[in-house]
């Protein structure tokens, strides 16, 4: 059985796995079907005995910026819990560091951005991070402040509007992966766990779009 390393969150002392399975859906404010599918998968895993308790999992969801308003946060959390069929979340993130007008989708316009009227609990942040965008200054700041980082799009998000091919098509990474008998994705997973050069203080979230990649990256 593979043991996933963990880190301790300074905000509450709880541990978070350093490798996660991302289930993000685009557009970003359309979380309902993703959460429902994830909830069904958790229920099936419990039924089949693949896990013995929901407590074995670390479940994160996000607050869409259109719901990042004082009167909308609790209803949004309740909606996520209902979709997931769960009683609690381990981590609840704000999707973007700001609010937009209620009902605004993605992409949003500059004039849709409004002042945030909620207070957030620090200690954790999610940013795009990969071998070609290592976020050195931000990582140094977060280390100084005791903020844990989630590295999303660690494979470069190839094929999506904000993504880049520079990670998966990197000749250097390909050569190293071939030498080790691994895929580039497996190599990055290894680096993030055991050689904290560009993922120091971070956990890795992989969003995988095919069953083949899921199997190879496991």
SVG drawing of the C-alpha trace seen along z (x, -y; Angstrom):
<svg xmlns="http://www.w3.org/2000/svg" viewBox="-28 -48 46 52">
<polyline fill="none" stroke="black" stroke-width="0.4" points="0.0,0.0 1.3,-3.4 1.7,-5.9 1.1,-9.5 3.2,-12.0 1.4,-14.7 2.0,-18.3 0.7,-20.0 -1.5,-23.1 -0.5,-25.9 -4.0,-27.3 -5.5,-24.3 -2.8,-21.6 -4.5,-19.1 -2.6,-17.2 -3.1,-17.5 -1.9,-14.9 0.9,-16.2 -0.6,-14.6 -4.2,-15.1 -6.6,-14.1 -8.2,-17.2 -11.8,-17.1 -12.1,-20.6 -14.8,-21.5 -14.8,-24.2 -16.3,-26.7 -15.2,-27.2 -18.5,-28.2 -20.2,-25.0 -19.2,-22.8 -22.6,-21.0 -22.2,-18.0 -18.5,-17.5 -19.4,-17.5 -22.3,-15.1 -20.1,-12.7 -17.5,-12.9 -20.1,-12.2 -21.3,-9.2 -17.8,-7.9 -17.2,-8.3 -20.4,-6.5 -19.5,-3.6 -16.0,-3.4 -17.5,-3.0 -20.0,-0.5 -17.3,1.6 -15.0,1.4 -12.3,-0.5 -12.3,-2.9 -13.8,-2.2 -14.6,-5.7 -15.1,-9.1 -12.5,-10.3 -9.8,-8.5 -10.3,-11.2 -9.3,-14.9 -12.0,-16.6 -11.7,-20.2 -14.2,-22.3 -14.2,-26.0 -16.3,-29.1 -17.0,-30.7 -16.2,-34.4 -19.8,-35.2 -20.7,-33.6 -17.9,-35.3 -20.3,-37.6 -21.2,-37.6 -24.8,-36.4 -23.9,-33.8 -21.1,-31.9 -23.1,-29.6 -25.7,-28.7 -22.8,-27.9 -21.2,-25.6 -24.5,-23.9 -25.1,-23.4 -21.6,-21.8 -22.2,-19.5 -25.6,-18.5 -24.1,-17.8 -21.3,-15.7 -23.6,-13.9 -21.2,-14.8 -21.5,-16.4 -18.2,-18.4 -15.4,-19.5 -11.7,-19.3 -10.8,-22.5 -12.9,-25.2 -11.1,-27.6 -12.0,-30.8 -11.6,-30.3 -10.1,-33.7 -8.7,-36.3 -11.6,-38.6 -15.4,-38.8 -17.5,-39.4 -21.1,-40.4 -23.5,-37.6 -24.5,-35.4 -21.4,-36.3 -19.8,-33.4 -16.4,-32.9 -14.9,-34.6 -15.8,-37.8 -15.1,-41.4 -13.2,-44.0 -16.4,-45.9 -17.8,-42.7 -15.1,-42.7 -16.4,-44.1 -14.9,-44.6 -14.8,-41.5 -16.8,-41.8 -15.8,-38.5 -12.9,-37.7 -10.8,-34.7 -8.8,-32.4 -5.2,-32.3 -2.8,-29.4 -3.4,-27.9 -3.4,-29.1 -3.6,-27.6 -1.6,-28.9 -0.5,-27.6 3.0,-26.1 5.1,-23.8 8.7,-23.3 8.7,-26.2 6.8,-28.5 8.2,-27.9 6.7,-30.9 9.9,-31.4 9.1,-34.8 5.6,-33.7 6.9,-30.5 9.4,-32.5 6.7,-34.8 4.4,-31.8 7.2,-30.1 7.9,-33.2 4.2,-33.5 3.6,-29.8 1.2,-29.5 0.8,-26.2 0.6,-26.1 -1.4,-23.9 0.3,-23.7 -2.4,-23.3 -1.7,-22.7 1.7,-21.1 1.8,-19.5 1.2,-22.9 -2.5,-22.5 -1.7,-21.6 -4.7,-21.9 -6.7,-24.4 -7.0,-28.2 -4.6,-29.2 -2.2,-26.3 1.2,-25.8 2.9,-23.0 6.3,-23.8 6.1,-21.3 4.9,-18.1 6.9,-18.9 10.1,-19.8 13.0,-17.9 14.9,-17.9 12.0,-16.3 11.3,-13.8 15.0,-12.6 15.0,-12.2 11.6,-10.4 12.8,-8.0 16.0,-7.3 13.9,-6.4 11.2,-4.4 8.5,-6.9 6.2,-9.4 6.8,-13.1 3.7,-13.3 5.1,-10.5 8.5,-12.2 6.9,-15.5 4.9,-13.6 8.1,-12.0 9.9,-15.4 7.1,-17.0 7.2,-14.4 10.9,-13.6 13.0,-16.4 11.4,-19.7 13.1,-22.0 10.1,-23.7 7.3,-22.3 8.7,-23.2 5.9,-23.5 3.4,-22.5 1.0,-19.7 0.3,-18.6 -3.1,-18.6 -3.4,-16.6 -6.5,-17.0 -6.6,-14.1 -8.8,-14.0 -8.5,-10.3 -8.6,-6.9 -5.3,-6.0 -3.5,-8.9 -5.2,-8.1 -3.7,-4.6 -0.2,-5.8 0.0,-8.6 -1.2,-6.6"/>
</svg>
